[in-house]
Amino acid sequence: MTHPHNESPVNPLPPAVAALFLLVLGIEAMFSLGARGFVGGPGAVGWRLAAVQQYAFSGEIFDFMVETGRWSLEHLFRFVAYPFVHATFTHALVSGVMLLALGKMVGEVIGNLAMVAIFFVSAIGGALLYALAMDDPQPLIGAFPPVYGLIGGFTYLLWVRIGMMGGPQIRAFGLIGVLLLIQLIFGLFFGGGNDWVADVGGFVTGFVLCIVLVPGGFTRLRNWLRRD
């Protein structure tokens, strides 16, 4: 038995969560330090812009691939690379903090590999919805779509838990409702782009994928549907 004095006062992060967080903040630190001339020399000032051009998801490039049928690996890589390129340090920091919180909650329940699957598949789902629903030339960057995928996974887990306790399962959607309301208010007062569409796509993807990844998920969903 572990002695209480030997226990860590902080619950350890799942390794995959820590790795994704370090990757997001590490890349951002490189861009920020380079822009200030601390690393990389004069050419480092343009590292962020070069990364956006090379790794951001582009709806126009996606349309070109659909129209021509030319699915190059270089452009397909953008589906999973864009979450690691951010517009500013604050953008990356907020994404990273949300990744830590949601990744820990989801990863501790469904495991490291499943959490990573939700992260990257939600990034793809968010980008696809952004490309299909919006005709926006603005490139998509940042980890918010896959983070919203983790919110979707967390929402499903909470939905199941509330259902097992006999409570109103609509409460599980409170977090996503609040976040979307904040985005709406922020957009009305300060302006904003259409990247919220990718966030919604990430959320839906994460929610649905968690049904597959949680043991017994299909059975729970079937029983819930048959209940009516």
Biotite code that builds the C-alpha atoms (Angstrom):
import biotite.structure as struc

atoms = struc.array([
    struc.Atom([0.000, 0.000, 0.000], chain_id="A", res_id=1, res_name="MET", atom_name="CA", element="C"),
    struc.Atom([1.278, 3.448, -0.899], chain_id="A", res_id=2, res_name="THR", atom_name="CA", element="C"),
    struc.Atom([1.883, 5.731, 2.059], chain_id="A", res_id=3, res_name="HIS", atom_name="CA", element="C"),
    struc.Atom([-0.146, 8.993, 1.770], chain_id="A", res_id=4, res_name="PRO", atom_name="CA", element="C"),
    struc.Atom([3.022, 11.062, 2.228], chain_id="A", res_id=5, res_name="HIS", atom_name="CA", element="C"),
    struc.Atom([4.544, 9.395, -0.863], chain_id="A", res_id=6, res_name="ASN", atom_name="CA", element="C"),
    struc.Atom([1.596, 10.172, -3.130], chain_id="A", res_id=7, res_name="GLU", atom_name="CA", element="C"),
    struc.Atom([1.912, 12.979, -5.659], chain_id="A", res_id=8, res_name="SER", atom_name="CA", element="C"),
    struc.Atom([-0.210, 16.057, -4.789], chain_id="A", res_id=9, res_name="PRO", atom_name="CA", element="C"),
    struc.Atom([-0.931, 16.487, -8.507], chain_id="A", res_id=10, res_name="VAL", atom_name="CA", element="C"),
    struc.Atom([-2.633, 13.849, -10.632], chain_id="A", res_id=11, res_name="ASN", atom_name="CA", element="C"),
    struc.Atom([-0.254, 12.917, -13.463], chain_id="A", res_id=12, res_name="PRO", atom_name="CA", element="C"),
    struc.Atom([-1.234, 13.765, -17.005], chain_id="A", res_id=13, res_name="LEU", atom_name="CA", element="C"),
    struc.Atom([-1.773, 10.969, -19.523], chain_id="A", res_id=14, res_name="PRO", atom_name="CA", element="C"),
    struc.Atom([1.476, 10.818, -21.568], chain_id="A", res_id=15, res_name="PRO", atom_name="CA", element="C"),
    struc.Atom([-0.302, 11.488, -24.858], chain_id="A", res_id=16, res_name="ALA", atom_name="CA", element="C"),
    struc.Atom([-1.877, 14.666, -23.483], chain_id="A", res_id=17, res_name="VAL", atom_name="CA", element="C"),
    struc.Atom([1.473, 15.933, -22.253], chain_id="A", res_id=18, res_name="ALA", atom_name="CA", element="C"),
    struc.Atom([3.093, 15.123, -25.617], chain_id="A", res_id=19, res_name="ALA", atom_name="CA", element="C"),
    struc.Atom([0.428, 16.997, -27.613], chain_id="A", res_id=20, res_name="LEU", atom_name="CA", element="C"),
    struc.Atom([0.630, 19.975, -25.250], chain_id="A", res_id=21, res_name="PHE", atom_name="CA", element="C"),
    struc.Atom([4.419, 20.142, -25.529], chain_id="A", res_id=22, res_name="LEU", atom_name="CA", element="C"),
    struc.Atom([4.188, 19.901, -29.310], chain_id="A", res_id=23, res_name="LEU", atom_name="CA", element="C"),
    struc.Atom([1.670, 22.762, -29.519], chain_id="A", res_id=24, res_name="VAL", atom_name="CA", element="C"),
    struc.Atom([3.589, 25.035, -27.136], chain_id="A", res_id=25, res_name="LEU", atom_name="CA", element="C"),
    struc.Atom([7.011, 23.979, -28.433], chain_id="A", res_id=26, res_name="GLY", atom_name="CA", element="C"),
    struc.Atom([6.167, 24.965, -31.994], chain_id="A", res_id=27, res_name="ILE", atom_name="CA", element="C"),
    struc.Atom([4.649, 28.231, -30.803], chain_id="A", res_id=28, res_name="GLU", atom_name="CA", element="C"),
    struc.Atom([7.726, 28.993, -28.675], chain_id="A", res_id=29, res_name="ALA", atom_name="CA", element="C"),
    struc.Atom([9.894, 28.511, -31.762], chain_id="A", res_id=30, res_name="MET", atom_name="CA", element="C"),
    struc.Atom([7.754, 30.951, -33.774], chain_id="A", res_id=31, res_name="PHE", atom_name="CA", element="C"),
    struc.Atom([7.619, 33.535, -30.964], chain_id="A", res_id=32, res_name="SER", atom_name="CA", element="C"),
    struc.Atom([11.330, 33.402, -30.193], chain_id="A", res_id=33, res_name="LEU", atom_name="CA", element="C"),
    struc.Atom([12.172, 33.516, -33.882], chain_id="A", res_id=34, res_name="GLY", atom_name="CA", element="C"),
    struc.Atom([9.973, 36.572, -34.438], chain_id="A", res_id=35, res_name="ALA", atom_name="CA", element="C"),
    struc.Atom([11.877, 38.361, -31.665], chain_id="A", res_id=36, res_name="ARG", atom_name="CA", element="C"),
    struc.Atom([15.281, 37.428, -33.062], chain_id="A", res_id=37, res_name="GLY", atom_name="CA", element="C"),
    struc.Atom([16.306, 35.099, -30.238], chain_id="A", res_id=38, res_name="PHE", atom_name="CA", element="C"),
    struc.Atom([16.691, 32.038, -32.480], chain_id="A", res_id=39, res_name="VAL", atom_name="CA", element="C"),
    struc.Atom([17.089, 31.310, -36.167], chain_id="A", res_id=40, res_name="GLY", atom_name="CA", element="C"),
    struc.Atom([18.584, 34.570, -37.331], chain_id="A", res_id=41, res_name="GLY", atom_name="CA", element="C"),
    struc.Atom([16.849, 37.146, -39.576], chain_id="A", res_id=42, res_name="PRO", atom_name="CA", element="C"),
    struc.Atom([14.957, 34.482, -41.511], chain_id="A", res_id=43, res_name="GLY", atom_name="CA", element="C"),
    struc.Atom([13.150, 33.292, -38.386], chain_id="A", res_id=44, res_name="ALA", atom_name="CA", element="C"),
    struc.Atom([10.864, 36.330, -38.513], chain_id="A", res_id=45, res_name="VAL", atom_name="CA", element="C"),
    struc.Atom([8.944, 34.667, -41.323], chain_id="A", res_id=46, res_name="GLY", atom_name="CA", element="C"),
    struc.Atom([8.681, 31.183, -39.787], chain_id="A", res_id=47, res_name="TRP", atom_name="CA", element="C"),
    struc.Atom([5.032, 31.584, -38.729], chain_id="A", res_id=48, res_name="ARG", atom_name="CA", element="C"),
    struc.Atom([3.913, 32.873, -42.120], chain_id="A", res_id=49, res_name="LEU", atom_name="CA", element="C"),
    struc.Atom([5.824, 30.105, -43.888], chain_id="A", res_id=50, res_name="ALA", atom_name="CA", element="C"),
    struc.Atom([4.188, 27.507, -41.636], chain_id="A", res_id=51, res_name="ALA", atom_name="CA", element="C"),
    struc.Atom([0.728, 28.913, -42.364], chain_id="A", res_id=52, res_name="VAL", atom_name="CA", element="C"),
    struc.Atom([1.386, 28.722, -46.090], chain_id="A", res_id=53, res_name="GLN", atom_name="CA", element="C"),
    struc.Atom([2.698, 25.164, -45.886], chain_id="A", res_id=54, res_name="GLN", atom_name="CA", element="C"),
    struc.Atom([0.576, 23.540, -43.177], chain_id="A", res_id=55, res_name="TYR", atom_name="CA", element="C"),
    struc.Atom([-2.693, 25.497, -42.749], chain_id="A", res_id=56, res_name="ALA", atom_name="CA", element="C"),
    struc.Atom([-5.827, 23.805, -44.016], chain_id="A", res_id=57, res_name="PHE", atom_name="CA", element="C"),
    struc.Atom([-7.159, 25.558, -47.103], chain_id="A", res_id=58, res_name="SER", atom_name="CA", element="C"),
    struc.Atom([-10.689, 25.167, -48.404], chain_id="A", res_id=59, res_name="GLY", atom_name="CA", element="C"),
    struc.Atom([-9.514, 26.340, -51.805], chain_id="A", res_id=60, res_name="GLU", atom_name="CA", element="C"),
    struc.Atom([-6.842, 23.644, -51.985], chain_id="A", res_id=61, res_name="ILE", atom_name="CA", element="C"),
    struc.Atom([-9.421, 21.075, -50.863], chain_id="A", res_id=62, res_name="PHE", atom_name="CA", element="C"),
    struc.Atom([-11.794, 22.193, -53.633], chain_id="A", res_id=63, res_name="ASP", atom_name="CA", element="C"),
    struc.Atom([-8.932, 21.912, -56.132], chain_id="A", res_id=64, res_name="PHE", atom_name="CA", element="C"),
    struc.Atom([-8.200, 18.333, -55.003], chain_id="A", res_id=65, res_name="MET", atom_name="CA", element="C"),
    struc.Atom([-11.879, 17.387, -55.291], chain_id="A", res_id=66, res_name="VAL", atom_name="CA", element="C"),
    struc.Atom([-12.230, 18.924, -58.754], chain_id="A", res_id=67, res_name="GLU", atom_name="CA", element="C"),
    struc.Atom([-9.020, 17.431, -60.160], chain_id="A", res_id=68, res_name="THR", atom_name="CA", element="C"),
    struc.Atom([-8.974, 14.176, -58.230], chain_id="A", res_id=69, res_name="GLY", atom_name="CA", element="C"),
    struc.Atom([-5.325, 14.803, -57.318], chain_id="A", res_id=70, res_name="ARG", atom_name="CA", element="C"),
    struc.Atom([-4.970, 13.944, -53.630], chain_id="A", res_id=71, res_name="TRP", atom_name="CA", element="C"),
    struc.Atom([-1.344, 14.790, -52.918], chain_id="A", res_id=72, res_name="SER", atom_name="CA", element="C"),
    struc.Atom([0.116, 13.732, -49.574], chain_id="A", res_id=73, res_name="LEU", atom_name="CA", element="C"),
    struc.Atom([1.547, 17.223, -49.154], chain_id="A", res_id=74, res_name="GLU", atom_name="CA", element="C"),
    struc.Atom([-1.922, 18.745, -49.030], chain_id="A", res_id=75, res_name="HIS", atom_name="CA", element="C"),
    struc.Atom([-3.607, 15.839, -47.224], chain_id="A", res_id=76, res_name="LEU", atom_name="CA", element="C"),
    struc.Atom([-1.076, 16.341, -44.428], chain_id="A", res_id=77, res_name="PHE", atom_name="CA", element="C"),
    struc.Atom([-2.675, 19.735, -43.807], chain_id="A", res_id=78, res_name="ARG", atom_name="CA", element="C"),
    struc.Atom([-5.705, 17.957, -42.275], chain_id="A", res_id=79, res_name="PHE", atom_name="CA", element="C"),
    struc.Atom([-3.606, 16.898, -39.262], chain_id="A", res_id=80, res_name="VAL", atom_name="CA", element="C"),
    struc.Atom([-0.905, 19.585, -39.307], chain_id="A", res_id=81, res_name="ALA", atom_name="CA", element="C"),
    struc.Atom([-2.983, 22.771, -39.032], chain_id="A", res_id=82, res_name="TYR", atom_name="CA", element="C"),
    struc.Atom([-3.762, 22.297, -35.278], chain_id="A", res_id=83, res_name="PRO", atom_name="CA", element="C"),
    struc.Atom([-0.087, 22.921, -34.484], chain_id="A", res_id=84, res_name="PHE", atom_name="CA", element="C"),
    struc.Atom([0.134, 26.304, -36.214], chain_id="A", res_id=85, res_name="VAL", atom_name="CA", element="C"),
    struc.Atom([-1.393, 29.264, -34.353], chain_id="A", res_id=86, res_name="HIS", atom_name="CA", element="C"),
    struc.Atom([-1.894, 32.931, -35.147], chain_id="A", res_id=87, res_name="ALA", atom_name="CA", element="C"),
    struc.Atom([-0.453, 34.244, -31.866], chain_id="A", res_id=88, res_name="THR", atom_name="CA", element="C"),
    struc.Atom([1.094, 33.075, -28.622], chain_id="A", res_id=89, res_name="PHE", atom_name="CA", element="C"),
    struc.Atom([-2.220, 33.701, -26.825], chain_id="A", res_id=90, res_name="THR", atom_name="CA", element="C"),
    struc.Atom([-4.052, 31.605, -29.406], chain_id="A", res_id=91, res_name="HIS", atom_name="CA", element="C"),
    struc.Atom([-1.658, 28.714, -28.782], chain_id="A", res_id=92, res_name="ALA", atom_name="CA", element="C"),
    struc.Atom([-1.711, 29.136, -24.990], chain_id="A", res_id=93, res_name="LEU", atom_name="CA", element="C"),
    struc.Atom([-5.507, 29.048, -24.712], chain_id="A", res_id=94, res_name="VAL", atom_name="CA", element="C"),
    struc.Atom([-5.631, 26.029, -27.027], chain_id="A", res_id=95, res_name="SER", atom_name="CA", element="C"),
    struc.Atom([-2.935, 24.302, -24.979], chain_id="A", res_id=96, res_name="GLY", atom_name="CA", element="C"),
    struc.Atom([-4.640, 24.917, -21.640], chain_id="A", res_id=97, res_name="VAL", atom_name="CA", element="C"),
    struc.Atom([-7.947, 23.570, -22.978], chain_id="A", res_id=98, res_name="MET", atom_name="CA", element="C"),
    struc.Atom([-6.091, 20.592, -24.431], chain_id="A", res_id=99, res_name="LEU", atom_name="CA", element="C"),
    struc.Atom([-4.576, 19.816, -21.026], chain_id="A", res_id=100, res_name="LEU", atom_name="CA", element="C"),
    struc.Atom([-7.903, 20.006, -19.217], chain_id="A", res_id=101, res_name="ALA", atom_name="CA", element="C"),
    struc.Atom([-10.082, 18.147, -21.721], chain_id="A", res_id=102, res_name="LEU", atom_name="CA", element="C"),
    struc.Atom([-7.383, 15.699, -22.768], chain_id="A", res_id=103, res_name="GLY", atom_name="CA", element="C"),
    struc.Atom([-6.805, 14.681, -19.169], chain_id="A", res_id=104, res_name="LYS", atom_name="CA", element="C"),
    struc.Atom([-10.502, 14.124, -18.460], chain_id="A", res_id=105, res_name="MET", atom_name="CA", element="C"),
    struc.Atom([-11.096, 12.140, -21.641], chain_id="A", res_id=106, res_name="VAL", atom_name="CA", element="C"),
    struc.Atom([-7.756, 10.310, -21.697], chain_id="A", res_id=107, res_name="GLY", atom_name="CA", element="C"),
    struc.Atom([-8.111, 9.002, -18.149], chain_id="A", res_id=108, res_name="GLU", atom_name="CA", element="C"),
    struc.Atom([-11.409, 7.336, -19.107], chain_id="A", res_id=109, res_name="VAL", atom_name="CA", element="C"),
    struc.Atom([-10.801, 5.966, -22.598], chain_id="A", res_id=110, res_name="ILE", atom_name="CA", element="C"),
    struc.Atom([-6.987, 5.740, -22.698], chain_id="A", res_id=111, res_name="GLY", atom_name="CA", element="C"),
    struc.Atom([-4.124, 7.462, -24.489], chain_id="A", res_id=112, res_name="ASN", atom_name="CA", element="C"),
    struc.Atom([-4.551, 6.011, -27.965], chain_id="A", res_id=113, res_name="LEU", atom_name="CA", element="C"),
    struc.Atom([-8.281, 6.644, -28.034], chain_id="A", res_id=114, res_name="ALA", atom_name="CA", element="C"),
    struc.Atom([-7.752, 10.233, -26.887], chain_id="A", res_id=115, res_name="MET", atom_name="CA", element="C"),
    struc.Atom([-5.174, 10.801, -29.636], chain_id="A", res_id=116, res_name="VAL", atom_name="CA", element="C"),
    struc.Atom([-7.586, 9.280, -32.173], chain_id="A", res_id=117, res_name="ALA", atom_name="CA", element="C"),
    struc.Atom([-10.314, 11.715, -31.119], chain_id="A", res_id=118, res_name="ILE", atom_name="CA", element="C"),
    struc.Atom([-7.872, 14.628, -31.381], chain_id="A", res_id=119, res_name="PHE", atom_name="CA", element="C"),
    struc.Atom([-6.707, 13.909, -34.923], chain_id="A", res_id=120, res_name="PHE", atom_name="CA", element="C"),
    struc.Atom([-9.972, 12.565, -36.366], chain_id="A", res_id=121, res_name="VAL", atom_name="CA", element="C"),
    struc.Atom([-11.791, 15.602, -34.952], chain_id="A", res_id=122, res_name="SER", atom_name="CA", element="C"),
    struc.Atom([-9.207, 17.837, -36.631], chain_id="A", res_id=123, res_name="ALA", atom_name="CA", element="C"),
    struc.Atom([-10.079, 16.131, -39.918], chain_id="A", res_id=124, res_name="ILE", atom_name="CA", element="C"),
    struc.Atom([-13.820, 16.328, -39.266], chain_id="A", res_id=125, res_name="GLY", atom_name="CA", element="C"),
    struc.Atom([-13.624, 20.013, -38.393], chain_id="A", res_id=126, res_name="GLY", atom_name="CA", element="C"),
    struc.Atom([-11.620, 20.813, -41.512], chain_id="A", res_id=127, res_name="ALA", atom_name="CA", element="C"),
    struc.Atom([-14.016, 18.871, -43.734], chain_id="A", res_id=128, res_name="LEU", atom_name="CA", element="C"),
    struc.Atom([-17.068, 20.699, -42.411], chain_id="A", res_id=129, res_name="LEU", atom_name="CA", element="C"),
    struc.Atom([-15.242, 24.016, -42.778], chain_id="A", res_id=130, res_name="TYR", atom_name="CA", element="C"),
    struc.Atom([-14.433, 23.231, -46.412], chain_id="A", res_id=131, res_name="ALA", atom_name="CA", element="C"),
    struc.Atom([-17.849, 21.827, -47.326], chain_id="A", res_id=132, res_name="LEU", atom_name="CA", element="C"),
    struc.Atom([-20.057, 24.322, -45.482], chain_id="A", res_id=133, res_name="ALA", atom_name="CA", element="C"),
    struc.Atom([-18.116, 27.533, -46.063], chain_id="A", res_id=134, res_name="MET", atom_name="CA", element="C"),
    struc.Atom([-16.670, 29.088, -49.183], chain_id="A", res_id=135, res_name="ASP", atom_name="CA", element="C"),
    struc.Atom([-14.007, 30.924, -47.223], chain_id="A", res_id=136, res_name="ASP", atom_name="CA", element="C"),
    struc.Atom([-10.511, 31.610, -48.583], chain_id="A", res_id=137, res_name="PRO", atom_name="CA", element="C"),
    struc.Atom([-9.223, 32.185, -45.045], chain_id="A", res_id=138, res_name="GLN", atom_name="CA", element="C"),
    struc.Atom([-6.908, 29.307, -44.035], chain_id="A", res_id=139, res_name="PRO", atom_name="CA", element="C"),
    struc.Atom([-7.814, 27.250, -40.981], chain_id="A", res_id=140, res_name="LEU", atom_name="CA", element="C"),
    struc.Atom([-5.199, 27.049, -38.220], chain_id="A", res_id=141, res_name="ILE", atom_name="CA", element="C"),
    struc.Atom([-5.073, 26.288, -34.518], chain_id="A", res_id=142, res_name="GLY", atom_name="CA", element="C"),
    struc.Atom([-5.989, 23.436, -32.198], chain_id="A", res_id=143, res_name="ALA", atom_name="CA", element="C"),
    struc.Atom([-9.523, 24.552, -31.381], chain_id="A", res_id=144, res_name="PHE", atom_name="CA", element="C"),
    struc.Atom([-11.312, 22.076, -33.731], chain_id="A", res_id=145, res_name="PRO", atom_name="CA", element="C"),
    struc.Atom([-9.603, 18.984, -32.229], chain_id="A", res_id=146, res_name="PRO", atom_name="CA", element="C"),
    struc.Atom([-9.953, 20.454, -28.727], chain_id="A", res_id=147, res_name="VAL", atom_name="CA", element="C"),
    struc.Atom([-13.663, 20.810, -29.408], chain_id="A", res_id=148, res_name="TYR", atom_name="CA", element="C"),
    struc.Atom([-13.503, 17.162, -30.447], chain_id="A", res_id=149, res_name="GLY", atom_name="CA", element="C"),
    struc.Atom([-12.279, 16.367, -26.937], chain_id="A", res_id=150, res_name="LEU", atom_name="CA", element="C"),
    struc.Atom([-15.159, 18.471, -25.601], chain_id="A", res_id=151, res_name="ILE", atom_name="CA", element="C"),
    struc.Atom([-17.436, 16.276, -27.703], chain_id="A", res_id=152, res_name="GLY", atom_name="CA", element="C"),
    struc.Atom([-15.884, 13.157, -26.191], chain_id="A", res_id=153, res_name="GLY", atom_name="CA", element="C"),
    struc.Atom([-16.219, 14.580, -22.689], chain_id="A", res_id=154, res_name="PHE", atom_name="CA", element="C"),
    struc.Atom([-19.846, 15.511, -23.413], chain_id="A", res_id=155, res_name="THR", atom_name="CA", element="C"),
    struc.Atom([-20.622, 11.926, -24.430], chain_id="A", res_id=156, res_name="TYR", atom_name="CA", element="C"),
    struc.Atom([-18.995, 10.535, -21.293], chain_id="A", res_id=157, res_name="LEU", atom_name="CA", element="C"),
    struc.Atom([-20.950, 13.008, -19.177], chain_id="A", res_id=158, res_name="LEU", atom_name="CA", element="C"),
    struc.Atom([-24.128, 12.181, -21.101], chain_id="A", res_id=159, res_name="TRP", atom_name="CA", element="C"),
    struc.Atom([-23.696, 8.491, -20.276], chain_id="A", res_id=160, res_name="VAL", atom_name="CA", element="C"),
    struc.Atom([-22.911, 9.193, -16.625], chain_id="A", res_id=161, res_name="ARG", atom_name="CA", element="C"),
    struc.Atom([-25.935, 11.453, -16.123], chain_id="A", res_id=162, res_name="ILE", atom_name="CA", element="C"),
    struc.Atom([-28.114, 8.852, -17.816], chain_id="A", res_id=163, res_name="GLY", atom_name="CA", element="C"),
    struc.Atom([-26.878, 6.138, -15.462], chain_id="A", res_id=164, res_name="MET", atom_name="CA", element="C"),
    struc.Atom([-27.726, 8.392, -12.523], chain_id="A", res_id=165, res_name="MET", atom_name="CA", element="C"),
    struc.Atom([-31.206, 9.027, -13.884], chain_id="A", res_id=166, res_name="GLY", atom_name="CA", element="C"),
    struc.Atom([-30.693, 12.742, -14.418], chain_id="A", res_id=167, res_name="GLY", atom_name="CA", element="C"),
    struc.Atom([-31.605, 14.966, -17.401], chain_id="A", res_id=168, res_name="PRO", atom_name="CA", element="C"),
    struc.Atom([-28.990, 14.147, -20.030], chain_id="A", res_id=169, res_name="GLN", atom_name="CA", element="C"),
    struc.Atom([-29.421, 17.507, -21.766], chain_id="A", res_id=170, res_name="ILE", atom_name="CA", element="C"),
    struc.Atom([-27.218, 18.911, -19.002], chain_id="A", res_id=171, res_name="ARG", atom_name="CA", element="C"),
    struc.Atom([-24.237, 17.192, -20.631], chain_id="A", res_id=172, res_name="ALA", atom_name="CA", element="C"),
    struc.Atom([-24.381, 19.757, -23.455], chain_id="A", res_id=173, res_name="PHE", atom_name="CA", element="C"),
    struc.Atom([-24.053, 22.716, -21.107], chain_id="A", res_id=174, res_name="GLY", atom_name="CA", element="C"),
    struc.Atom([-20.318, 23.190, -21.742], chain_id="A", res_id=175, res_name="LEU", atom_name="CA", element="C"),
    struc.Atom([-20.541, 23.300, -25.519], chain_id="A", res_id=176, res_name="ILE", atom_name="CA", element="C"),
    struc.Atom([-23.572, 25.583, -25.269], chain_id="A", res_id=177, res_name="GLY", atom_name="CA", element="C"),
    struc.Atom([-21.696, 28.077, -23.103], chain_id="A", res_id=178, res_name="VAL", atom_name="CA", element="C"),
    struc.Atom([-18.617, 28.022, -25.328], chain_id="A", res_id=179, res_name="LEU", atom_name="CA", element="C"),
    struc.Atom([-20.605, 28.597, -28.513], chain_id="A", res_id=180, res_name="LEU", atom_name="CA", element="C"),
    struc.Atom([-22.525, 31.412, -26.839], chain_id="A", res_id=181, res_name="LEU", atom_name="CA", element="C"),
    struc.Atom([-19.247, 33.068, -25.841], chain_id="A", res_id=182, res_name="ILE", atom_name="CA", element="C"),
    struc.Atom([-17.982, 32.729, -29.419], chain_id="A", res_id=183, res_name="GLN", atom_name="CA", element="C"),
    struc.Atom([-21.213, 34.251, -30.750], chain_id="A", res_id=184, res_name="LEU", atom_name="CA", element="C"),
    struc.Atom([-21.027, 37.236, -28.390], chain_id="A", res_id=185, res_name="ILE", atom_name="CA", element="C"),
    struc.Atom([-17.335, 37.742, -29.113], chain_id="A", res_id=186, res_name="PHE", atom_name="CA", element="C"),
    struc.Atom([-17.988, 37.617, -32.854], chain_id="A", res_id=187, res_name="GLY", atom_name="CA", element="C"),
    struc.Atom([-20.836, 40.125, -32.631], chain_id="A", res_id=188, res_name="LEU", atom_name="CA", element="C"),
    struc.Atom([-18.806, 42.681, -30.704], chain_id="A", res_id=189, res_name="PHE", atom_name="CA", element="C"),
    struc.Atom([-15.291, 42.149, -32.041], chain_id="A", res_id=190, res_name="PHE", atom_name="CA", element="C"),
    struc.Atom([-15.822, 40.431, -35.357], chain_id="A", res_id=191, res_name="GLY", atom_name="CA", element="C"),
    struc.Atom([-14.606, 37.000, -36.261], chain_id="A", res_id=192, res_name="GLY", atom_name="CA", element="C"),
    struc.Atom([-14.169, 34.470, -39.003], chain_id="A", res_id=193, res_name="GLY", atom_name="CA", element="C"),
    struc.Atom([-15.966, 31.288, -39.887], chain_id="A", res_id=194, res_name="ASN", atom_name="CA", element="C"),
    struc.Atom([-13.615, 28.975, -38.020], chain_id="A", res_id=195, res_name="ASP", atom_name="CA", element="C"),
    struc.Atom([-16.381, 28.309, -35.473], chain_id="A", res_id=196, res_name="TRP", atom_name="CA", element="C"),
    struc.Atom([-17.834, 25.984, -38.122], chain_id="A", res_id=197, res_name="VAL", atom_name="CA", element="C"),
    struc.Atom([-14.711, 23.827, -37.821], chain_id="A", res_id=198, res_name="ALA", atom_name="CA", element="C"),
    struc.Atom([-15.127, 23.849, -34.030], chain_id="A", res_id=199, res_name="ASP", atom_name="CA", element="C"),
    struc.Atom([-18.670, 22.512, -34.395], chain_id="A", res_id=200, res_name="VAL", atom_name="CA", element="C"),
    struc.Atom([-17.415, 19.858, -36.824], chain_id="A", res_id=201, res_name="GLY", atom_name="CA", element="C"),
    struc.Atom([-14.737, 18.853, -34.346], chain_id="A", res_id=202, res_name="GLY", atom_name="CA", element="C"),
    struc.Atom([-17.263, 18.624, -31.513], chain_id="A", res_id=203, res_name="PHE", atom_name="CA", element="C"),
    struc.Atom([-19.672, 16.418, -33.479], chain_id="A", res_id=204, res_name="VAL", atom_name="CA", element="C"),
    struc.Atom([-16.829, 14.191, -34.664], chain_id="A", res_id=205, res_name="THR", atom_name="CA", element="C"),
    struc.Atom([-15.472, 13.751, -31.138], chain_id="A", res_id=206, res_name="GLY", atom_name="CA", element="C"),
    struc.Atom([-18.916, 12.990, -29.723], chain_id="A", res_id=207, res_name="PHE", atom_name="CA", element="C"),
    struc.Atom([-19.692, 10.337, -32.349], chain_id="A", res_id=208, res_name="VAL", atom_name="CA", element="C"),
    struc.Atom([-16.217, 8.806, -32.232], chain_id="A", res_id=209, res_name="LEU", atom_name="CA", element="C"),
    struc.Atom([-16.381, 8.439, -28.458], chain_id="A", res_id=210, res_name="CYS", atom_name="CA", element="C"),
    struc.Atom([-19.400, 6.157, -28.920], chain_id="A", res_id=211, res_name="ILE", atom_name="CA", element="C"),
    struc.Atom([-17.134, 3.768, -30.810], chain_id="A", res_id=212, res_name="VAL", atom_name="CA", element="C"),
    struc.Atom([-14.158, 4.076, -28.486], chain_id="A", res_id=213, res_name="LEU", atom_name="CA", element="C"),
    struc.Atom([-15.932, 3.650, -25.153], chain_id="A", res_id=214, res_name="VAL", atom_name="CA", element="C"),
    struc.Atom([-16.587, -0.024, -24.337], chain_id="A", res_id=215, res_name="PRO", atom_name="CA", element="C"),
    struc.Atom([-20.298, -0.731, -24.525], chain_id="A", res_id=216, res_name="GLY", atom_name="CA", element="C"),
    struc.Atom([-21.029, 2.562, -26.244], chain_id="A", res_id=217, res_name="GLY", atom_name="CA", element="C"),
    struc.Atom([-23.133, 1.109, -29.048], chain_id="A", res_id=218, res_name="PHE", atom_name="CA", element="C"),
    struc.Atom([-25.194, -0.895, -26.548], chain_id="A", res_id=219, res_name="THR", atom_name="CA", element="C"),
    struc.Atom([-25.898, 2.202, -24.476], chain_id="A", res_id=220, res_name="ARG", atom_name="CA", element="C"),
    struc.Atom([-26.939, 4.184, -27.541], chain_id="A", res_id=221, res_name="LEU", atom_name="CA", element="C"),
    struc.Atom([-29.210, 1.377, -28.779], chain_id="A", res_id=222, res_name="ARG", atom_name="CA", element="C"),
    struc.Atom([-30.871, 1.030, -25.383], chain_id="A", res_id=223, res_name="ASN", atom_name="CA", element="C"),
    struc.Atom([-31.400, 4.790, -25.202], chain_id="A", res_id=224, res_name="TRP", atom_name="CA", element="C"),
    struc.Atom([-33.005, 4.857, -28.673], chain_id="A", res_id=225, res_name="LEU", atom_name="CA", element="C"),
    struc.Atom([-35.236, 1.894, -27.852], chain_id="A", res_id=226, res_name="ARG", atom_name="CA", element="C"),
    struc.Atom([-36.352, 3.552, -24.633], chain_id="A", res_id=227, res_name="ARG", atom_name="CA", element="C"),
    struc.Atom([-38.649, 5.776, -26.673], chain_id="A", res_id=228, res_name="ASP", atom_name="CA", element="C"),
])
